Amino acid sequence: MVDRLTWRAGFGPSEASRAALKGLSLHKAVDRLIAAPQGPLSGPEPVHNDGTPLKPLESDTDLVLAWCDRMVRTGNPLVERLTFFWHRHFATSRQDVSPPQLMTNQNDLMRRYSDYAANPTANFRQLVYEVGEGPAMLRFLTGENSTKRAINENYGRELMELFCLGVTNAAGQPNYTETDVREAARATSGWQIDDENPDAAVGYFNRSRWDDGQKTVLGKTGAFSHREVVDVVLSHPSHAPFLVTKLWHEFIPTAPSPATLRDLTRVYTRSGFRLKPLVRRILTHPAMLDSIKEPNMIKPPIVQAVGAMRALGMGITDDTLFQVLGAMGQTPYFPPTVAGWEGGTAWLNTNTALARFSLANRLLAKQYATLPTKAPEDVPGETPVQAFQRAHAAVGRPWLAKGTISSLRYYSANAKAVSANDRIARQRVLRAFMLGGPDAQVM
C-alpha cells in the first residue's frame, strides 16, 4: 500500500517513507502526505558535469533540470506531482514563451496551489484567475495582443475546451458554442505583459484595451471582465465533473463509477472548489488500491525517471536526465500541444520503450562511475539468492511480478560467477532489469 501511494502521489518510496507510513491506514497515510511541508530541498545542489551550478534562466536544459532537481530532492513529492499536473492541465510551452522567467513564475504559482500544508484553502477558481492573468499564459495564447478592436480567441476557447469544461458533456452534447468562445474572448481582452519587468509574476490590466460592452456567455449576459467570465464558466454544470475526472485520472487509471463521480463532485463544489478536500477524497478512495498486487497504471516518463534517481540516491550532476526525458517523450516546460501530453499507453512505443530501458542503464553507469571499482562491489561466495536480494535492495526494492522474480532468480542461479568480473556482471544485469524492465514501467 505504501509503495502504491508513494508512486501514485509522488515519485516512489524511499526506505524512510516506507518506515514512516508502514502500519498506517490509507486515510492516515494520505493525511500525513497532504499535511507534510515542502521543507528545504535535501542533498547536494544540482551541477553540470564540470561542477558548475545550473543557470536555468540562461539555458533551457538547465531550466528543465532545475525543476527535475526539485522533484528529486523535495521533502514532499506530492507537491511536485500536483505542480506537474497543473503544468499539464494549463499546458504552456517555453518554446513559445520568452523570457524564461515567465515560465518559472508560472511554475511557482502552480506550486503554491499544490502545497496544502502552506495553502490549505487553495481553490481552482482563484488558480484560473491567476493563471489566465499571468504573463506565461498571456504570451503563450497571445492574450496580450487581444484588444477590443482586435479580439484574440485563443484563451477564450481553451478556457472552456481544455481548462474548465471539455468539448462535450457526459451525454455527448456540446458544452459551448463558437459564439460563447468569441464572447468570452471579448471579456478577457485588455491584459498585457510588462516587458520592462520580466520578473513580474502577474500581467496588468489596460482598461482602454478591454471590450467593456455587454457579452452573452453560456446563456448569461453582462459586461463581463476576465474573472467574471471565469465565474460564468465555472458555474456550468459540466465543470465539476470535468475537473474531478481529470484529477482522478492523475492517480487512478480506471474510470470513476457514476456514484463516485457524484460524490467527488459534491466534495468539490460544496467546499467552494477547494482542491485539498478533493485530492484527499481521491487518494483515499478504495480504487487507489485496485490490483494492489499487480500495478495497473503506466508511469509517465518524468515519474519513472525521477523515481529511479530517488531510488538510487542520485542527484543532478550532468544533463543525462534532460536527454533521457526527451527520448522518453516528456520534457517539462515543453508540452507538445496546448492539450499537454496524451499519457497512458501512448507512453509505450518502440522508441520510448528502448529509451526507458536506456534510462536504467545510463543511471546505473553514472552510479558505478562514482565507485572505486566503477562497478558494483564484488562479494566473493555470494549465493544466487543473495545476489538477487542485494541487487533488489540496491535499486530501492521495486515491485517485481512473480514471473519476473522467477526469471531473474533463474538467471542469477545460472549466470557464470567464477571470477569477480562474473559476479559484478551478474549484479549489473540484475539491477538493470529490476530498475528498467517491464515491471518498472507500471505503478
C-alpha positions in Angstrom: 0.0 0.0 0.0 2.8 2.4 0.9 4.6 1.8 -2.4 1.4 2.2 -4.4 0.6 5.5 -2.6 4.1 6.9 -2.9 4.3 6.1 -6.6 0.8 7.5 -7.5 1.1 10.6 -5.3 4.9 11.1 -5.7 7.9 9.6 -7.3 8.1 6.2 -5.5 9.1 5.1 -2.0 12.3 5.6 -0.1 13.1 3.5 2.9 12.4 6.5 5.1 8.9 6.9 3.6 8.2 3.2 3.9 9.1 3.3 7.6 7.1 6.5 8.2 3.9 5.2 6.5 4.1 1.5 7.3 1.2 0.3 9.5 -0.9 3.4 8.9 -4.4 3.2 7.3 -4.7 4.6 3.8 -6.6 7.6 5.3 -3.9 8.4 7.8 -1.1 7.9 5.3 -2.8 10.3 2.9 -3.4 12.8 5.7 0.3 12.7 6.5 1.3 13.2 2.9 -1.1 16.2 2.5 0.0 17.8 5.7 3.7 17.4 5.1 5.5 20.7 4.4 7.7 21.1 1.4 10.7 21.8 3.6 14.2 22.6 2.3 15.5 20.5 -0.5 17.8 17.7 0.7 21.1 16.7 -0.8 23.7 18.4 -2.9 22.8 21.3 -5.2 22.4 20.4 -8.9 25.5 21.0 -11.1 26.9 20.4 -14.6 29.4 17.7 -15.2 32.2 20.2 -14.6 30.8 21.1 -11.2 29.4 24.5 -12.1 25.9 25.4 -10.9 22.9 25.3 -13.2 21.7 28.6 -14.8 18.0 28.0 -15.5 17.4 31.5 -16.9 20.2 31.2 -19.4 19.8 27.7 -20.7 16.6 25.7 -21.4 18.4 22.5 -20.5 19.2 24.0 -17.1 15.6 25.3 -16.8 14.3 21.7 -17.2 17.0 20.2 -14.9 16.3 22.7 -12.2 12.7 21.6 -11.9 13.7 18.0 -12.1 16.1 18.7 -9.2 13.2 19.9 -7.1 11.4 16.7 -7.8 14.4 14.6 -6.9 15.2 16.5 -3.7 11.8 17.6 -2.4 10.7 16.8 1.1 7.1 16.3 -0.1 6.8 14.7 -3.6 3.0 15.1 -3.6 3.5 18.9 -4.1 5.7 18.5 -7.1 3.4 15.8 -8.6 0.5 18.2 -8.3 2.6 21.1 -9.7 3.4 19.0 -12.7 -0.3 18.0 -13.0 -1.3 21.7 -13.2 1.6 22.3 -15.7 0.0 19.7 -18.0 -3.6 21.0 -17.4 -2.7 24.6 -18.2 -0.1 23.4 -20.7 2.3 26.3 -21.5 5.4 25.8 -23.5 8.8 27.5 -23.2 9.1 27.2 -27.0 6.5 30.0 -27.3 7.1 31.9 -24.1 10.1 34.2 -23.5 11.8 35.2 -21.3 12.1 32.1 -19.2 11.2 34.0 -16.0 7.6 33.9 -17.2 7.7 30.1 -17.1 9.4 29.8 -13.7 6.9 32.3 -12.2 4.0 30.3 -13.5 5.7 27.2 -12.1 5.9 28.9 -8.7 2.2 29.8 -8.9 1.2 26.3 -9.6 3.3 25.0 -6.7 1.6 27.4 -4.4 -1.8 25.8 -5.3 -0.3 22.3 -4.8 1.1 22.9 -1.3 -1.8 22.2 1.0 0.3 22.4 4.2 1.0 26.1 3.4 -2.2 26.8 1.4 -4.9 24.6 2.8 -7.8 26.7 1.2 -6.3 26.7 -2.3 -9.2 26.6 -4.8 -9.5 26.1 -8.5 -11.4 29.4 -9.2 -8.5 31.5 -7.9 -6.0 29.4 -9.7 -7.7 30.0 -13.0 -7.8 33.7 -12.3 -4.1 33.9 -11.7 -3.0 31.6 -14.5 -5.1 33.5 -17.0 -3.7 36.8 -15.9 -0.2 35.5 -15.7 2.4 36.6 -18.2 3.2 33.0 -19.3 -0.4 32.2 -20.4 -0.9 35.7 -21.8 2.2 35.2 -24.1 1.6 31.5 -24.9 -2.0 32.1 -26.1 -1.2 35.6 -27.4 -3.8 37.1 -25.0 -1.5 40.1 -24.6 -2.5 41.1 -28.2 -6.2 40.8 -27.6 -7.9 44.2 -27.6 -11.4 45.5 -28.1 -10.5 46.3 -31.7 -8.7 43.0 -32.4 -10.1 40.2 -30.3 -7.9 37.1 -30.0 -10.0 33.9 -29.3 -7.2 31.6 -28.2 -7.6 31.9 -24.4 -11.4 32.2 -24.5 -11.5 28.9 -26.4 -9.0 27.0 -24.2 -10.7 28.3 -21.0 -13.7 26.2 -21.9 -12.3 23.4 -24.0 -9.2 22.4 -22.0 -9.2 24.2 -18.7 -12.7 24.1 -17.3 -15.4 22.3 -19.3 -14.3 20.0 -22.1 -15.9 20.0 -25.5 -18.9 17.9 -24.7 -20.8 16.7 -21.6 -21.5 13.1 -20.5 -24.3 12.9 -23.0 -22.1 14.0 -25.9 -23.8 17.4 -26.2 -21.6 20.5 -26.8 -20.7 22.4 -23.7 -20.3 25.7 -25.6 -20.7 27.3 -29.0 -18.4 29.4 -31.2 -20.4 32.4 -30.1 -19.6 31.6 -26.5 -15.9 31.5 -27.4 -16.0 34.9 -29.1 -17.9 36.5 -26.3 -15.6 35.0 -23.6 -12.6 36.3 -25.7 -14.1 39.8 -25.6 -14.3 39.6 -21.8 -10.7 38.5 -21.4 -9.2 41.3 -23.6 -7.1 44.1 -22.2 -4.5 42.1 -20.3 -0.8 42.8 -21.1 2.7 41.9 -20.0 5.2 44.4 -18.6 8.2 43.7 -20.7 10.2 46.2 -18.7 9.9 43.9 -15.7 10.1 40.2 -16.8 10.2 39.1 -13.2 6.7 40.3 -12.6 4.5 37.4 -11.6 1.3 38.9 -13.0 0.3 40.8 -16.1 -1.5 44.1 -15.9 -5.0 45.2 -17.0 -5.2 48.0 -19.5 -8.8 49.1 -19.4 -8.5 51.2 -22.5 -7.8 47.9 -24.5 -10.7 46.0 -22.9 -14.0 45.4 -24.6 -16.3 46.8 -21.9 -19.6 46.1 -23.8 -22.3 43.5 -22.9 -21.4 39.9 -23.6 -23.5 36.7 -23.5 -21.6 33.7 -22.4 -23.2 30.3 -21.8 -26.6 31.9 -21.6 -25.6 34.7 -19.1 -25.3 38.4 -20.1 -23.2 41.2 -18.6 -20.3 43.5 -19.1 -18.0 40.7 -18.1 -14.3 41.1 -17.3 -11.8 38.1 -17.1 -12.7 37.0 -13.6 -16.4 37.4 -14.1 -16.4 35.3 -17.2 -14.3 32.7 -15.4 -17.1 32.6 -12.8 -19.7 32.1 -15.5 -17.7 29.2 -17.0 -17.2 27.6 -13.6 -21.0 27.7 -12.9 -21.6 25.5 -15.9 -22.8 22.0 -14.8 -20.1 20.3 -16.8 -17.2 22.0 -14.9 -17.1 20.0 -11.7 -17.3 16.5 -13.4 -14.7 17.6 -16.0 -12.1 18.7 -13.5 -12.9 15.9 -11.0 -12.4 13.3 -13.7 -9.2 14.7 -14.9 -7.7 14.9 -11.4 -8.9 11.4 -10.7 -7.0 10.0 -13.7 -3.8 11.6 -12.4 -3.9 8.9 -9.7 -6.2 6.1 -10.8 -6.4 4.7 -14.4 -9.9 3.2 -14.3 -12.9 5.5 -14.7 -14.8 6.6 -11.6 -18.2 5.0 -11.2 -21.2 7.3 -11.6 -21.7 7.2 -7.8 -18.1 8.0 -7.2 -18.2 10.9 -9.6 -21.3 12.3 -7.9 -19.6 12.0 -4.5 -16.4 13.7 -5.7 -18.3 16.4 -7.4 -20.2 17.2 -4.2 -17.0 17.3 -2.2 -15.5 19.7 -4.7 -18.5 22.1 -5.2 -19.6 22.2 -1.6 -16.1 23.2 -0.5 -16.1 26.1 -2.9 -13.9 24.5 -5.5 -11.2 23.8 -2.9 -8.6 21.4 -4.0 -7.3 19.8 -0.8 -10.6 18.0 0.1 -10.9 16.7 -3.5 -7.4 15.4 -3.7 -7.8 13.8 -0.3 -11.0 12.1 -1.3 -9.5 10.7 -4.4 -6.3 9.4 -2.7 -8.3 7.7 0.0 -10.8 6.1 -2.4 -10.6 2.2 -2.4 -9.8 2.3 -6.2 -6.4 3.6 -5.2 -5.6 0.0 -4.1 -7.2 -1.8 -7.0 -4.9 -4.5 -8.3 -2.6 -3.8 -5.4 -0.5 -6.9 -6.1 0.0 -6.1 -9.7 0.3 -2.4 -10.6 -2.0 -1.3 -13.5 -1.0 2.3 -14.2 1.8 3.3 -16.6 4.3 5.6 -15.2 4.7 8.9 -17.0 8.4 9.4 -18.1 9.0 12.1 -15.5 7.7 9.9 -12.7 9.8 6.9 -13.8 13.0 8.9 -14.3 12.8 11.0 -11.1 11.7 7.9 -9.2 14.7 5.9 -10.5 17.1 8.7 -9.4 15.5 8.9 -6.0 15.7 5.1 -5.6 19.4 5.2 -6.4 20.1 8.2 -4.2 21.4 10.2 -7.2 21.3 14.0 -7.8 21.7 16.1 -10.9 25.3 16.2 -11.9 25.0 16.5 -15.7 22.4 16.6 -18.5 21.6 12.9 -18.6 18.1 13.4 -17.2 17.3 16.0 -19.8 18.5 13.7 -22.6 16.5 10.7 -21.5 13.3 12.6 -20.8 13.5 13.9 -24.4 13.9 10.3 -25.7 11.1 9.1 -23.5 8.7 11.8 -24.8 8.2 14.1 -21.9 10.3 17.2 -21.3 8.9 19.5 -18.6 8.2 23.1 -19.8 7.9 21.7 -23.4 4.4 20.1 -23.8 3.8 19.1 -27.4 0.5 20.9 -27.7 -1.8 23.2 -25.7 -3.5 19.9 -24.5 -0.3 18.7 -22.9 0.8 15.1 -23.1 -1.5 12.3 -24.1 -0.3 9.8 -21.5 -1.5 6.2 -20.7 -0.5 3.6 -23.2 0.7 6.3 -25.6 3.9 6.4 -23.5 4.9 3.0 -24.7 6.1 2.5 -28.3 9.2 1.0 -29.9 11.3 4.1 -29.4 10.2 5.2 -25.9 10.4 1.6 -24.6 14.0 1.5 -25.6 14.6 4.9 -24.0 13.0 3.8 -20.8 15.4 0.8 -20.5 18.3 3.0 -21.6 17.4 5.3 -18.6 18.2 2.5 -16.1 21.4 1.6 -17.8 22.6 5.2 -18.0 21.8 6.0 -14.4 23.4 2.8 -13.2 26.5 3.5 -15.3 26.7 7.0 -13.7 26.4 5.5 -10.3 29.1 2.9 -11.0 31.4 5.7 -12.2 31.4 7.1 -8.7 32.6 3.9 -7.1 36.3 3.0 -6.7 35.9 0.0 -9.0 33.4 1.7 -11.4 31.2 -1.3 -10.9 29.1 -2.9 -8.2 31.3 -4.2 -5.4 32.2 -7.9 -5.7 31.0 -10.3 -2.9 33.1 -13.5 -3.1 31.0 -16.6 -2.3 27.7 -14.7 -2.8 24.9 -17.2 -3.5 22.4 -16.6 -6.4 19.7 -15.8 -3.9 22.0 -13.3 -2.0 22.9 -11.7 -5.3 19.3 -11.2 -6.2 18.5 -9.8 -2.8 21.5 -7.4 -2.9 20.6 -6.2 -6.4 16.9 -5.6 -5.3 17.9 -3.6 -2.3 20.4 -1.5 -4.3 17.7 -0.2 -6.6 15.1 0.6 -3.9 13.3 -2.8 -3.7 10.8 -2.1 -6.5 7.8 -4.2 -7.2 8.5 -7.3 -9.3 6.0 -9.7 -10.8 6.2 -13.3 -9.7 7.3 -14.3 -13.2 10.0 -11.7 -13.2 11.2 -12.8 -9.8 11.4 -16.4 -11.1 13.2 -15.4 -14.3 15.8 -13.2 -12.6 16.4 -15.8 -9.9 16.9 -18.4 -12.7 19.3 -16.1 -14.4 21.2 -15.4 -11.1 21.5 -19.2 -10.5 22.8 -19.9 -13.9 25.0 -16.9 -14.6 28.7 -17.5 -14.6 30.0 -16.5 -11.2 33.6 -17.9 -11.0 35.5 -14.6 -11.1 34.9 -11.2 -9.6 34.1 -9.8 -13.1 31.5 -12.6 -13.5 29.8 -11.7 -10.2 29.9 -7.9 -10.9 28.4 -8.5 -14.4 25.6 -10.5 -12.7 24.9 -7.6 -10.4 24.8 -5.2 -13.2 22.3 -7.3 -15.2 20.0 -7.9 -12.2 19.9 -4.2 -11.3 19.3 -3.0 -14.8 16.3 -5.3 -15.3 14.9 -4.5 -11.9 15.2 -0.8 -12.5 14.3 -0.6 -16.2 12.5 -3.8 -17.2 8.7 -4.1 -17.9 7.8 -4.1 -14.2 9.4 -0.7 -13.7 7.0 0.8 -16.2 3.9 0.5 -14.0 2.9 1.8 -10.6 
